Amino acid sequence: MADFAFDFSHTDEFDKLARAIKTKLNCQTSMISVRQDDAILALGHSTKSTQLEDRLFAAQDTICTYTVKIRAPLRVVDVPSHSCWRHAPVTTTLNIGAYLGVPVRLNEGDPIGAVCVLSSAPRIWSDEELAYLETIADLIGSKIERLMLRYEQKALSDALAENDAILTTLAETSGKAITVHNDAGELVFANAALRADLELTYQELLTLPHVAQRLASDGARSGAVSVSAPGRPSQALHVQLYAPKEGLTLAEWSRSDASITFI
């Protein structure tokens, strides 16, 4: 599961959306959650406190984790009588009688979380209610992706303010497909050419820093690499690495017809 490069502490707009979902479907609770390591974070919650500790749940205890795992909508009519969930701590904590959840994806990639509604009593969820939640899940995925890109742009601006060498390198590579990542392989910046010229999905884009960092760890400054995303064939790319500042690496990407030497 990928880590997300934006500040999850600002949850107001997701809380408002969760409250709108609750009202629309006339349910007890609505949550918009994302997977964070071994936890589920309620990025949006219709009723919960704004305190972070009230929004974190152990991943193995939540039904949304299973929704993410199966990569498909999940309808549970009677949670307390369900063999898998009746003993789950969250069932008692949130007083869950019925559950309806839909995976949230970035650009049609792997699920990164779920949007769900909960009822305090058993309930048969209609096809119309499911269709509504699927539409909302697509909206949430797009919103998260935009926030991630906005955060990455700000992170690059901060880095540029600290080191003119990055600005010089970016100027020299103007018009080319560029990423900037840190030593942990986390994406700091990605320009529009990666999506427009190389036609990469967002899931593929997120793998680029990890691939480049592994290449740099081997002492190489360039090479042919392979990137892939679920449901798409692997793509051969060439990467050239620059290190304009300690702790940051700039990578220039292009299509490659060469044999793959590093995956």
SVG drawing of the C-alpha trace seen along z (x, -y; Angstrom):
<svg xmlns="http://www.w3.org/2000/svg" viewBox="-33 -30 61 47">
<polyline fill="none" stroke="black" stroke-width="0.4" points="0.0,0.0 1.4,-3.4 2.0,-6.2 0.2,-9.4 2.1,-12.6 -0.2,-15.2 -1.2,-16.3 -4.2,-14.2 -4.7,-16.5 -6.9,-18.8 -10.1,-16.8 -12.9,-19.4 -13.9,-19.0 -14.0,-15.2 -16.0,-15.5 -18.6,-17.7 -18.8,-15.1 -19.3,-12.3 -22.1,-14.2 -23.7,-14.7 -23.5,-11.0 -25.1,-10.3 -28.0,-12.6 -28.5,-11.3 -28.6,-7.6 -30.3,-8.2 -27.8,-6.1 -26.2,-6.3 -22.6,-7.0 -20.6,-7.6 -16.8,-7.3 -14.2,-8.0 -11.1,-5.9 -7.6,-5.3 -5.2,-2.6 -2.1,-3.8 0.4,-1.0 -1.4,1.3 -4.2,-1.2 -7.3,-2.6 -7.5,-6.4 -11.0,-8.0 -10.1,-10.9 -13.7,-11.9 -16.2,-11.1 -19.8,-12.2 -19.9,-12.2 -16.4,-11.6 -14.2,-14.1 -11.5,-15.9 -8.8,-14.4 -6.6,-12.1 -6.6,-9.3 -10.4,-9.0 -10.0,-8.4 -7.5,-5.6 -8.5,-1.9 -6.4,1.2 -6.7,2.4 -7.4,6.0 -10.5,4.9 -12.3,3.0 -14.7,4.1 -13.3,1.4 -10.0,3.3 -11.9,6.3 -13.6,4.0 -10.2,2.8 -8.8,6.3 -11.6,7.7 -11.4,4.6 -15.2,4.6 -18.3,3.2 -19.4,5.0 -23.0,5.2 -23.5,6.7 -27.2,6.8 -26.7,8.0 -23.2,7.5 -23.8,8.9 -24.9,12.2 -22.1,12.4 -19.5,15.0 -16.6,12.7 -17.6,9.5 -19.7,10.1 -16.6,10.4 -14.7,7.5 -14.0,4.7 -15.2,2.1 -18.6,3.8 -19.2,3.0 -17.3,-0.3 -19.3,-1.8 -22.5,0.2 -22.7,1.5 -25.8,3.3 -25.4,3.1 -22.5,2.1 -22.2,0.8 -18.8,0.0 -17.1,-0.8 -13.4,-0.9 -11.7,-4.3 -9.1,-4.2 -6.7,-6.7 -7.0,-6.9 -8.7,-3.4 -5.7,-1.8 -5.5,0.3 -7.9,-0.7 -6.3,-3.0 -9.3,-3.1 -13.0,-2.9 -16.2,-5.0 -18.8,-3.3 -22.1,-3.9 -23.2,-2.2 -26.6,-1.4 -27.2,-0.7 -29.7,2.0 -29.8,4.7 -30.6,3.2 -31.0,4.3 -29.1,1.9 -30.6,1.1 -28.9,1.1 -29.6,-2.6 -27.8,-3.2 -24.9,-1.2 -24.7,-3.1 -24.8,-6.4 -21.9,-5.3 -19.9,-4.1 -20.3,-7.6 -19.1,-9.2 -16.1,-6.9 -15.0,-8.0 -15.3,-11.7 -13.3,-11.0 -10.5,-9.3 -10.2,-12.3 -10.2,-14.7 -7.4,-12.8 -5.4,-12.7 -5.7,-16.5 -4.7,-17.0 -1.6,-14.8 -0.5,-16.6 -1.0,-20.0 1.0,-18.9 3.8,-17.6 3.9,-20.9 4.2,-22.8 7.0,-20.4 9.0,-21.1 8.5,-24.9 9.9,-24.6 12.8,-22.6 13.5,-25.1 13.6,-27.9 16.4,-26.1 18.6,-25.1 19.1,-26.9 20.8,-23.8 17.4,-22.1 16.0,-25.1 19.0,-25.1 18.6,-21.4 14.9,-21.7 15.6,-24.6 18.1,-22.4 15.5,-19.6 12.5,-21.8 9.8,-20.0 11.0,-16.6 9.3,-14.1 10.7,-14.8 10.3,-13.5 12.0,-14.6 12.2,-12.2 13.9,-12.0 16.2,-9.3 13.2,-7.3 11.9,-7.0 9.0,-9.3 7.7,-11.4 8.3,-15.2 7.4,-16.4 6.2,-15.1 5.5,-17.2 2.7,-17.0 4.8,-15.4 4.9,-12.1 1.1,-11.7 0.8,-13.6 3.9,-12.4 4.6,-9.0 0.9,-8.3 1.5,-6.9 -1.3,-6.2 -1.1,-7.7 -0.3,-4.2 2.6,-3.9 3.8,-7.4 3.9,-6.5 6.3,-3.6 8.8,-5.7 10.7,-7.2 11.0,-3.7 12.5,-2.3 14.8,-5.3 16.0,-5.1 16.8,-1.4 18.8,-2.2 20.6,-5.0 21.3,-2.7 23.3,-0.5 25.5,-3.4 24.0,-3.8 23.1,-7.2 21.1,-5.9 19.5,-2.8 16.6,-1.0 13.8,-0.2 10.3,1.3 7.2,-0.1 3.7,1.5 0.3,1.1 -2.6,3.6 -4.3,4.4 -1.6,2.8 1.5,4.3 4.9,3.3 6.4,0.2 10.1,-0.1 11.6,-3.5 15.0,-5.1 15.9,-7.2 18.8,-9.6 19.4,-10.6 20.7,-13.9 21.5,-14.8 21.2,-18.6 20.9,-18.6 21.8,-16.1 18.7,-14.1 16.9,-14.8 17.3,-13.1 15.9,-14.5 15.1,-11.8 14.5,-12.5 12.3,-9.8 11.8,-8.8 10.6,-5.8 13.2,-3.1 13.4,-0.3 16.5,1.1 16.5,4.3 15.4,4.0 18.4,4.2 16.8,3.2 13.3,3.9"/>
</svg>
